Amino acid sequence: MWSSLVTLALIAVEFVYLRGWYRLRKAIPHLLSVWRLAAFSCGLLLLWAVVGSPLSAMDHHLLTAHMAQHLLLMTVSAPLTLLGAPVIVLLNGLPEPFGRLLSGLLVGCLPAHALGRMVTHPLLCWFAGTVAVIAWHIPALFEVGMGSARWHEVEYACFFAAGILFWWPVVQPWPSLARWSTWGVPLYLFLATLPCDALSAFLTFCGRVVYPHYLSVHRLFNISPLGDQQCAGALMWVWVTLVYLAPATVVTIQMLSPQRRALNAEVE
């Protein structure tokens, strides 16, 4: 039942996005490129694969599957969704009365504008991403998520929402404005790797099974609970390092390029 609801909801969101994208492209042909449509659609497809498809049950049997799911939600699905400029496109895809109402709240309502600026502040976004990862891997809270379908859904929602918040200052989709210098992006991403590295190192090298849930479930692929945990920790370590530091390196190279430095000199 849950997967059916998720599937229907994501299909509805994709339909609204397609409608908004088509309307904007028709009005202003060069405003939104096809790659933004592809990014948003891929983001939703990955969200469905993790939450709504039959693959979502694998994390009850393997910690590595659980780790892969939360990494896909936070570091792939969330940024791809933001790269699709979802706010402006979805607003234009809604029926006009609702679109105008929500646009007015975003642009003209001072309390809503102030709340949006507070929620998308880089410091809060960094803490949201970090706290979601660390908190849901505390053994007591982890067991709650695995023992209750409702709490498992809450866990999925937390990972995706935290991913949206974490990547918001990096992607900066409309209607957000840059809140910091571009040099802040590499530091932001580098600092985000540290708590993830600490957690993944602990899971890899602690030498004991941290989560009792995996001691009593049916094993897949003939892997031991401790081997599964070590594989999950290694996956997190490698994946987070690549996904966070790769864009940080790209931004740094762009900022140090002669063309960018010349442009900054002209602006000054």
HELIX and SHEET records of a PDB file:
HELIX    1   1 TRP A    2  ALA A   27  1                                  26    
HELIX    2   2 VAL A   34  VAL A   51  1                                  18    
HELIX    3   3 PRO A   54  HIS A   60  5                                   7    
HELIX    4   4 LEU A   63  LEU A   72  1                                  10    
HELIX    5   5 LEU A   73  SER A   77  3                                   5    
HELIX    6   6 ALA A   78  LEU A   83  1                                   6    
HELIX    7   7 PRO A   86  GLY A   93  1                                   8    
HELIX    8   8 GLU A   96  GLY A  108  1                                  13    
HELIX    9   9 LEU A  110  VAL A  119  1                                  10    
HELIX   10  10 PRO A  122  ALA A  135  1                                  14    
HELIX   11  11 PRO A  139  GLY A  147  1                                   9    
HELIX   12  12 ALA A  149  VAL A  171  1                                  23    
HELIX   13  13 GLY A  184  PHE A  205  1                                  22    
HELIX   14  14 PRO A  212  LEU A  215  5                                   4    
HELIX   15  15 PRO A  225  LEU A  256  1                                  32    
HELIX   16  16 PRO A  258  VAL A  267  1                                  10    
END                                                                             
